[in-house]
Amino acid sequence: MLPVHDVATIRTAEADLMAQLPDGALMQRAAIGLATVTADLIKETLGRRPGTRVCVVAGSGNNGGDALYAGAKLANRGVQVDIVATSDTPHPDGLAAAIRAGAVVREPRRADVVLDAVVGIGGTGPLRPSAVAIRDTVDAELTIAVDLPSGLQPDTGDTPGEVWVADHTITFGTLKAGVALRPDVCGDVHLVDIGLAATLPPATIHVVESDDAADFVPRPGFRDNKYTRGVVDIAAGSDKYPGAGVLCTAGARHSGAGMVRSPVTGFPDVVAAAGRTDAYVVGPGLADEARLEQAVGQAMAAGRPVVMDAEALPHVAPGTVVITPHEGEFARLGFTIGSDRIAAVRAAATQLQVAVLLKGAVTVVAEPGGQVYLNLHSSPNLATAGSGDVLSGLLGGLLARHFVNRAPDLPTMARLAACAALIHGEAGRRATFPATAVDIADEVRAAVAWAAG
């Protein structure tokens, strides 16, 4: 997992680290990393480095200083470097170093590459009109944000106005929540190690990766049978929404669980009869109120992990439960996302005393203890009817597999839920556009195998 930290924590850690280092050493670490990654991206994107025109748009703070020193290093590699200062007080030593290396202070003009270093993590509010004019004049083929795009709020990912959208963001020391939440603004994110990890406290927000998902998709062993691999019970679908039950069941079938119980017909490996169950999924398309109440009651009384989605969400109660709302369902439960998605999901988990998985381009999962997990591995293909039903079934199967013969706990369930979203995202990536939920369900098997390694 990749740790994510807030601005206040990062500021404290930076101060602690700078107290241990020679003056200016931390900025030099950032500048070297920035220049190295930028040079690689220039070569990869444009096919050349010497002669490339790079515009360093530098604000007055240390973020601008990082970029100016990086500009000096790029100029020493044969890159033509223009400097555009957004204030009368750019970092003096960084500016001097860039000019000594051959960089030129100019009015804004068209460039091949731009380094956006207008503001760093201390910045608030939107991009100012003068910076917007620079952005639009430079109009570079490749835009690289230094630490984070200017106009993006570092702790929330909110964009209250104009923002400098990047193709790549080169961030220092640790991920910022705003950068993790907004791939649409940040592009591809590159993390530069500046030695900050040793002074940072343990994170309460993490980004899950494929290695994390591997923990929840073990391949069967010599002594395994269908029961030791876990049994998941699906209560989904109805006369009004028959497809939801099919898709939910399809998502569970290739999760790695040993057996799927479901009333859905059409899958010869699915068992319709009741019996031993290690995890439950209740709600997708279950519009029959009497059947829904019975299914919720049975699942909650069992003391096993429960996934509640769609029609079951109004029946949520404290327990070993993961709910999987989309934004509309989240609002109908009485919660407002506002400008801080992570805070909203945390608040919901605390109030409801369950794990909450809020679906979206970036999935946010929280549990009542305050731990948050983000999944960034997704695909626009998932924005289709029935995709969430596939996720619910997949999640239920993974819960059954992991908690067979184990007592369930919400912190682990939350982490597992984020990994289920990652596997679901991989299935979406593998599905060919224009993909349907059926296509996504068909790719779950390959996605689970990918996660298993």
FENKA-V370061 format. One record per run of one state. SS is the DSSP state (H for helix, E for strand, C for the rest). FROM is the first residue (numbers start at 1). LEN is the number of residues. If there is no record, write none. Layout:
BEGIN
SS FROM LEN
SS FROM LEN
END
This chain:
BEGIN
C 1 1
E 2 4
C 6 1
H 7 14
C 21 4
H 25 22
C 47 6
E 53 6
C 59 3
H 62 14
C 76 4
E 80 6
C 86 6
H 92 9
C 101 3
E 104 2
C 106 7
E 113 5
C 118 11
H 129 10
C 139 3
E 142 5
C 147 21
E 168 5
C 173 2
E 175 2
H 177 5
C 182 1
H 183 4
C 187 1
E 188 5
C 193 3
H 196 4
C 200 5
E 205 3
C 208 2
H 210 5
C 215 16
E 231 5
C 236 6
H 242 12
C 254 5
E 259 4
C 263 8
E 271 1
C 272 7
E 279 4
C 283 6
H 289 14
C 303 2
E 305 4
C 309 1
H 310 6
C 316 5
E 321 3
C 324 3
H 327 6
C 333 8
H 341 12
C 353 2
E 355 4
C 359 4
E 363 4
C 367 5
E 372 4
C 376 4
H 380 3
C 383 4
H 387 17
C 404 6
H 410 21
C 431 6
H 437 6
C 443 1
H 444 9
C 453 1
END
